[in-house]
Amino acid sequence: MRLYVLVGPIASGKSTYARQRAREGAIIICFDDLTEMLHGEYRYEQGLRQVYRDMEEALARIALDAGKDVVVDRTHLTKESRARWVGFADRYNARLPEFEAVTAAVWFPRDDAETHARRRFTTDPRGRPYDEWLAVARHHEGQAEAEPLQAAGEGFDAVIIAGRGGGPVWSAGGPAPVNPPSTMRELVERLKASPRVRSLDGAAGGETLTFDRHAGGGLWFRREGGKEVYIPIDCGKVAAETGVAFRPGGFDVTKFGVTLRYDYVTGGGTGVDRA
């Protein structure tokens, strides 16, 4: 069984992804729906925080015991909120090692706070004004920037970047289903989440490069000694027009008849979001 922990601000595609997984047979634990069931409306009461948590974990245990995959639909933008589910899975697996649950974090790319607020207000305002949603979106933006999801080191068996359409496009490891990036934007998002690649050709052949930023019409990496490496890729164009070819383990860039190959290196923290 798999335990999918969704990570993203309001109106980032989490519920769309959850509905997709539900159609495939997974059990969805949605915090918003849970509080609406308890209170008759979308409302959070701080004094009931432990009650909410106990109910979420009880539902997850029941679903996993029944052999179902579980999707936890909540923002999980802090390390503590994510570590909670890693710890839950560890305790569950210690109790029933013959029914091991694999944990995967599903990360949803962020836009600016105004875009998330506008999207929520337009599609599902829940009786709240735009300014209130903007405050929520800005709070989420601050959380995400302060404690970004790490591709390695948080204890997940896999980290999946959700594509704009809601499907997984990359995994840091483990058995979660995965496809390689298929667009330039997905490549940049993948590098932000796990920034290290190994250059197989050219002057930097054999070195591990760390993604730094997308600027000036290309991708900027840093070599192990700190020197910058520039790969001229116009991320505003489709891959075929830039000479980029994607493959499960990396990507290739062809310029002026010369092909340079780069393999993804899992782990190593998060990239710098400067795009």
Contacts in CASP RR format, 6 or more apart in sequence:
PFRMAT RR
TARGET T0000
AUTHOR 0000-0000-0000
METHOD contacts of the structure
MODEL  1
MRLYVLVGPIASGKSTYARQRAREGAIIICFDDLTEMLHGEYRYEQGLRQ
VYRDMEEALARIALDAGKDVVVDRTHLTKESRARWVGFADRYNARLPEFE
AVTAAVWFPRDDAETHARRRFTTDPRGRPYDEWLAVARHHEGQAEAEPLQ
AAGEGFDAVIIAGRGGGPVWSAGGPAPVNPPSTMRELVERLKASPRVRSL
DGAAGGETLTFDRHAGGGLWFRREGGKEVYIPIDCGKVAAETGVAFRPGG
FDVTKFGVTLRYDYVTGGGTGVDRA
1 64 0 8 1.000
1 67 0 8 1.000
1 68 0 8 1.000
1 69 0 8 1.000
1 70 0 8 1.000
1 99 0 8 1.000
1 100 0 8 1.000
1 101 0 8 1.000
1 102 0 8 1.000
2 69 0 8 1.000
2 70 0 8 1.000
2 101 0 8 1.000
2 102 0 8 1.000
2 103 0 8 1.000
2 104 0 8 1.000
2 175 0 8 1.000
2 176 0 8 1.000
3 60 0 8 1.000
3 64 0 8 1.000
3 69 0 8 1.000
3 70 0 8 1.000
3 72 0 8 1.000
3 85 0 8 1.000
3 88 0 8 1.000
3 89 0 8 1.000
3 101 0 8 1.000
3 102 0 8 1.000
3 103 0 8 1.000
3 104 0 8 1.000
4 21 0 8 1.000
4 26 0 8 1.000
4 69 0 8 1.000
4 70 0 8 1.000
4 71 0 8 1.000
4 72 0 8 1.000
4 104 0 8 1.000
4 105 0 8 1.000
4 106 0 8 1.000
4 160 0 8 1.000
5 72 0 8 1.000
5 76 0 8 1.000
5 82 0 8 1.000
5 85 0 8 1.000
5 103 0 8 1.000
5 104 0 8 1.000
5 105 0 8 1.000
5 106 0 8 1.000
5 156 0 8 1.000
6 14 0 8 1.000
6 17 0 8 1.000
6 18 0 8 1.000
6 71 0 8 1.000
6 72 0 8 1.000
6 73 0 8 1.000
6 74 0 8 1.000
6 75 0 8 1.000
6 76 0 8 1.000
6 106 0 8 1.000
6 108 0 8 1.000
7 75 0 8 1.000
7 76 0 8 1.000
7 77 0 8 1.000
7 82 0 8 1.000
7 105 0 8 1.000
7 106 0 8 1.000
7 107 0 8 1.000
7 108 0 8 1.000
7 149 0 8 1.000
8 14 0 8 1.000
8 75 0 8 1.000
8 76 0 8 1.000
8 77 0 8 1.000
8 107 0 8 1.000
8 108 0 8 1.000
8 110 0 8 1.000
8 140 0 8 1.000
8 144 0 8 1.000
9 75 0 8 1.000
9 77 0 8 1.000
9 108 0 8 1.000
9 110 0 8 1.000
9 113 0 8 1.000
9 116 0 8 1.000
9 137 0 8 1.000
9 140 0 8 1.000
9 141 0 8 1.000
9 144 0 8 1.000
10 75 0 8 1.000
10 116 0 8 1.000
10 117 0 8 1.000
10 120 0 8 1.000
10 133 0 8 1.000
10 136 0 8 1.000
10 137 0 8 1.000
10 140 0 8 1.000
11 116 0 8 1.000
11 117 0 8 1.000
11 119 0 8 1.000
11 120 0 8 1.000
11 123 0 8 1.000
11 124 0 8 1.000
11 137 0 8 1.000
12 108 0 8 1.000
12 109 0 8 1.000
12 110 0 8 1.000
12 111 0 8 1.000
12 116 0 8 1.000
13 108 0 8 1.000
13 162 0 8 1.000
13 166 0 8 1.000
14 73 0 8 1.000
14 75 0 8 1.000
14 108 0 8 1.000
15 30 0 8 1.000
15 73 0 8 1.000
16 165 0 8 1.000
16 166 0 8 1.000
17 71 0 8 1.000
17 106 0 8 1.000
17 108 0 8 1.000
17 162 0 8 1.000
17 166 0 8 1.000
17 167 0 8 1.000
18 28 0 8 1.000
18 30 0 8 1.000
18 71 0 8 1.000
18 73 0 8 1.000
19 28 0 8 1.000
20 166 0 8 1.000
20 167 0 8 1.000
21 28 0 8 1.000
21 69 0 8 1.000
21 71 0 8 1.000
22 28 0 8 1.000
22 71 0 8 1.000
25 68 0 8 1.000
25 69 0 8 1.000
26 68 0 8 1.000
26 69 0 8 1.000
26 70 0 8 1.000
26 71 0 8 1.000
27 59 0 8 1.000
27 63 0 8 1.000
27 68 0 8 1.000
27 69 0 8 1.000
27 70 0 8 1.000
27 71 0 8 1.000
28 70 0 8 1.000
28 71 0 8 1.000
28 73 0 8 1.000
29 56 0 8 1.000
29 59 0 8 1.000
29 60 0 8 1.000
29 63 0 8 1.000
29 70 0 8 1.000
29 71 0 8 1.000
29 72 0 8 1.000
29 73 0 8 1.000
30 73 0 8 1.000
30 74 0 8 1.000
31 52 0 8 1.000
31 56 0 8 1.000
31 73 0 8 1.000
31 74 0 8 1.000
32 42 0 8 1.000
32 73 0 8 1.000
34 52 0 8 1.000
34 55 0 8 1.000
34 56 0 8 1.000
35 42 0 8 1.000
35 43 0 8 1.000
35 44 0 8 1.000
35 52 0 8 1.000
36 42 0 8 1.000
36 43 0 8 1.000
38 48 0 8 1.000
39 45 0 8 1.000
42 126 0 8 1.000
44 52 0 8 1.000
53 84 0 8 1.000
56 72 0 8 1.000
57 88 0 8 1.000
60 70 0 8 1.000
60 72 0 8 1.000
60 88 0 8 1.000
60 92 0 8 1.000
61 92 0 8 1.000
63 69 0 8 1.000
63 70 0 8 1.000
64 70 0 8 1.000
64 92 0 8 1.000
64 99 0 8 1.000
64 101 0 8 1.000
65 96 0 8 1.000
65 99 0 8 1.000
67 99 0 8 1.000
70 101 0 8 1.000
72 85 0 8 1.000
74 81 0 8 1.000
75 81 0 8 1.000
75 140 0 8 1.000
75 143 0 8 1.000
76 82 0 8 1.000
76 85 0 8 1.000
76 105 0 8 1.000
77 140 0 8 1.000
77 143 0 8 1.000
77 144 0 8 1.000
77 147 0 8 1.000
78 143 0 8 1.000
78 147 0 8 1.000
79 147 0 8 1.000
79 154 0 8 1.000
82 105 0 8 1.000
82 149 0 8 1.000
82 154 0 8 1.000
82 156 0 8 1.000
83 154 0 8 1.000
85 103 0 8 1.000
86 103 0 8 1.000
86 154 0 8 1.000
86 155 0 8 1.000
86 156 0 8 1.000
89 101 0 8 1.000
89 102 0 8 1.000
89 103 0 8 1.000
92 101 0 8 1.000
93 100 0 8 1.000
93 101 0 8 1.000
102 157 0 8 1.000
102 158 0 8 1.000
102 174 0 8 1.000
102 175 0 8 1.000
102 176 0 8 1.000
103 155 0 8 1.000
103 156 0 8 1.000
103 157 0 8 1.000
103 158 0 8 1.000
104 156 0 8 1.000
104 157 0 8 1.000
104 158 0 8 1.000
104 159 0 8 1.000
104 160 0 8 1.000
104 171 0 8 1.000
104 174 0 8 1.000
104 176 0 8 1.000
105 149 0 8 1.000
105 154 0 8 1.000
105 156 0 8 1.000
105 158 0 8 1.000
105 159 0 8 1.000
105 160 0 8 1.000
106 160 0 8 1.000
106 162 0 8 1.000
106 168 0 8 1.000
107 149 0 8 1.000
107 159 0 8 1.000
107 160 0 8 1.000
107 161 0 8 1.000
107 162 0 8 1.000
107 193 0 8 1.000
108 162 0 8 1.000
109 161 0 8 1.000
109 162 0 8 1.000
109 163 0 8 1.000
109 164 0 8 1.000
109 189 0 8 1.000
110 116 0 8 1.000
110 141 0 8 1.000
110 144 0 8 1.000
112 141 0 8 1.000
113 134 0 8 1.000
113 137 0 8 1.000
113 138 0 8 1.000
113 140 0 8 1.000
113 141 0 8 1.000
114 134 0 8 1.000
114 137 0 8 1.000
116 133 0 8 1.000
116 137 0 8 1.000
116 140 0 8 1.000
116 141 0 8 1.000
117 130 0 8 1.000
117 133 0 8 1.000
117 134 0 8 1.000
117 136 0 8 1.000
117 137 0 8 1.000
118 130 0 8 1.000
120 133 0 8 1.000
120 136 0 8 1.000
120 137 0 8 1.000
121 128 0 8 1.000
121 129 0 8 1.000
121 130 0 8 1.000
121 133 0 8 1.000
125 133 0 8 1.000
145 273 0 8 1.000
148 270 0 8 1.000
148 271 0 8 1.000
149 159 0 8 1.000
149 193 0 8 1.000
149 270 0 8 1.000
150 267 0 8 1.000
150 268 0 8 1.000
150 269 0 8 1.000
150 270 0 8 1.000
151 159 0 8 1.000
151 172 0 8 1.000
151 193 0 8 1.000
151 194 0 8 1.000
151 266 0 8 1.000
151 267 0 8 1.000
151 268 0 8 1.000
151 269 0 8 1.000
151 270 0 8 1.000
152 159 0 8 1.000
152 172 0 8 1.000
152 194 0 8 1.000
152 266 0 8 1.000
152 267 0 8 1.000
152 268 0 8 1.000
152 269 0 8 1.000
153 267 0 8 1.000
153 269 0 8 1.000
156 172 0 8 1.000
157 173 0 8 1.000
157 174 0 8 1.000
157 175 0 8 1.000
157 176 0 8 1.000
158 171 0 8 1.000
158 172 0 8 1.000
158 173 0 8 1.000
158 174 0 8 1.000
158 175 0 8 1.000
158 176 0 8 1.000
158 178 0 8 1.000
159 170 0 8 1.000
159 171 0 8 1.000
159 172 0 8 1.000
159 173 0 8 1.000
159 193 0 8 1.000
159 194 0 8 1.000
160 168 0 8 1.000
160 169 0 8 1.000
160 170 0 8 1.000
160 171 0 8 1.000
160 176 0 8 1.000
160 178 0 8 1.000
161 168 0 8 1.000
161 169 0 8 1.000
161 170 0 8 1.000
161 186 0 8 1.000
161 189 0 8 1.000
161 190 0 8 1.000
161 193 0 8 1.000
162 168 0 8 1.000
162 169 0 8 1.000
163 169 0 8 1.000
163 186 0 8 1.000
163 189 0 8 1.000
164 185 0 8 1.000
164 186 0 8 1.000
168 176 0 8 1.000
168 177 0 8 1.000
168 178 0 8 1.000
168 179 0 8 1.000
169 178 0 8 1.000
169 179 0 8 1.000
169 180 0 8 1.000
169 181 0 8 1.000
169 182 0 8 1.000
169 186 0 8 1.000
169 190 0 8 1.000
170 178 0 8 1.000
170 179 0 8 1.000
170 180 0 8 1.000
170 181 0 8 1.000
170 186 0 8 1.000
170 190 0 8 1.000
170 193 0 8 1.000
170 194 0 8 1.000
170 264 0 8 1.000
171 177 0 8 1.000
171 178 0 8 1.000
172 194 0 8 1.000
172 266 0 8 1.000
172 267 0 8 1.000
173 266 0 8 1.000
178 248 0 8 1.000
179 248 0 8 1.000
180 246 0 8 1.000
180 247 0 8 1.000
180 248 0 8 1.000
180 249 0 8 1.000
180 250 0 8 1.000
180 251 0 8 1.000
181 187 0 8 1.000
181 189 0 8 1.000
181 190 0 8 1.000
181 246 0 8 1.000
181 251 0 8 1.000
182 239 0 8 1.000
182 246 0 8 1.000
183 238 0 8 1.000
183 239 0 8 1.000
184 233 0 8 1.000
184 234 0 8 1.000
184 235 0 8 1.000
184 236 0 8 1.000
184 237 0 8 1.000
184 238 0 8 1.000
184 239 0 8 1.000
184 242 0 8 1.000
184 244 0 8 1.000
185 235 0 8 1.000
185 236 0 8 1.000
187 235 0 8 1.000
187 239 0 8 1.000
187 244 0 8 1.000
187 246 0 8 1.000
187 251 0 8 1.000
188 214 0 8 1.000
188 219 0 8 1.000
188 235 0 8 1.000
188 275 0 8 1.000
190 264 0 8 1.000
191 197 0 8 1.000
191 211 0 8 1.000
191 219 0 8 1.000
191 271 0 8 1.000
192 211 0 8 1.000
192 270 0 8 1.000
192 271 0 8 1.000
192 272 0 8 1.000
192 273 0 8 1.000
192 275 0 8 1.000
193 270 0 8 1.000
193 271 0 8 1.000
194 264 0 8 1.000
194 265 0 8 1.000
194 266 0 8 1.000
194 267 0 8 1.000
194 268 0 8 1.000
194 269 0 8 1.000
194 270 0 8 1.000
194 271 0 8 1.000
195 210 0 8 1.000
195 211 0 8 1.000
195 212 0 8 1.000
195 268 0 8 1.000
195 269 0 8 1.000
195 270 0 8 1.000
195 271 0 8 1.000
195 272 0 8 1.000
196 208 0 8 1.000
196 209 0 8 1.000
196 210 0 8 1.000
196 211 0 8 1.000
196 264 0 8 1.000
196 265 0 8 1.000
196 267 0 8 1.000
196 268 0 8 1.000
197 208 0 8 1.000
197 209 0 8 1.000
197 211 0 8 1.000
197 221 0 8 1.000
197 250 0 8 1.000
197 262 0 8 1.000
197 263 0 8 1.000
197 264 0 8 1.000
197 265 0 8 1.000
198 206 0 8 1.000
198 207 0 8 1.000
198 208 0 8 1.000
198 209 0 8 1.000
198 262 0 8 1.000
198 263 0 8 1.000
198 265 0 8 1.000
199 205 0 8 1.000
199 206 0 8 1.000
199 207 0 8 1.000
199 208 0 8 1.000
199 209 0 8 1.000
199 229 0 8 1.000
199 260 0 8 1.000
199 261 0 8 1.000
199 262 0 8 1.000
200 206 0 8 1.000
200 260 0 8 1.000
200 261 0 8 1.000
200 262 0 8 1.000
200 263 0 8 1.000
201 259 0 8 1.000
201 260 0 8 1.000
201 261 0 8 1.000
202 260 0 8 1.000
204 223 0 8 1.000
204 229 0 8 1.000
207 223 0 8 1.000
207 224 0 8 1.000
208 224 0 8 1.000
208 265 0 8 1.000
209 221 0 8 1.000
209 222 0 8 1.000
209 223 0 8 1.000
209 229 0 8 1.000
209 262 0 8 1.000
210 221 0 8 1.000
210 222 0 8 1.000
210 271 0 8 1.000
211 219 0 8 1.000
211 220 0 8 1.000
211 221 0 8 1.000
211 271 0 8 1.000
211 272 0 8 1.000
212 220 0 8 1.000
212 221 0 8 1.000
212 222 0 8 1.000
212 228 0 8 1.000
212 271 0 8 1.000
212 272 0 8 1.000
212 274 0 8 1.000
213 219 0 8 1.000
213 220 0 8 1.000
213 272 0 8 1.000
213 274 0 8 1.000
213 275 0 8 1.000
214 220 0 8 1.000
214 235 0 8 1.000
214 274 0 8 1.000
214 275 0 8 1.000
215 274 0 8 1.000
215 275 0 8 1.000
217 232 0 8 1.000
217 233 0 8 1.000
217 234 0 8 1.000
217 235 0 8 1.000
218 230 0 8 1.000
218 231 0 8 1.000
218 232 0 8 1.000
218 233 0 8 1.000
218 234 0 8 1.000
218 235 0 8 1.000
219 230 0 8 1.000
219 231 0 8 1.000
219 233 0 8 1.000
219 235 0 8 1.000
220 228 0 8 1.000
220 229 0 8 1.000
220 230 0 8 1.000
220 231 0 8 1.000
221 228 0 8 1.000
221 229 0 8 1.000
221 230 0 8 1.000
221 231 0 8 1.000
222 228 0 8 1.000
222 229 0 8 1.000
223 229 0 8 1.000
231 253 0 8 1.000
231 260 0 8 1.000
232 255 0 8 1.000
233 242 0 8 1.000
233 243 0 8 1.000
233 244 0 8 1.000
233 253 0 8 1.000
234 241 0 8 1.000
234 242 0 8 1.000
235 242 0 8 1.000
235 275 0 8 1.000
239 245 0 8 1.000
239 246 0 8 1.000
242 253 0 8 1.000
243 253 0 8 1.000
243 254 0 8 1.000
243 255 0 8 1.000
244 251 0 8 1.000
244 252 0 8 1.000
244 253 0 8 1.000
244 254 0 8 1.000
245 251 0 8 1.000
245 252 0 8 1.000
245 254 0 8 1.000
249 263 0 8 1.000
249 264 0 8 1.000
250 261 0 8 1.000
250 262 0 8 1.000
250 263 0 8 1.000
250 264 0 8 1.000
251 261 0 8 1.000
251 262 0 8 1.000
252 259 0 8 1.000
252 260 0 8 1.000
252 261 0 8 1.000
252 262 0 8 1.000
253 259 0 8 1.000
253 260 0 8 1.000
253 262 0 8 1.000
254 260 0 8 1.000
END
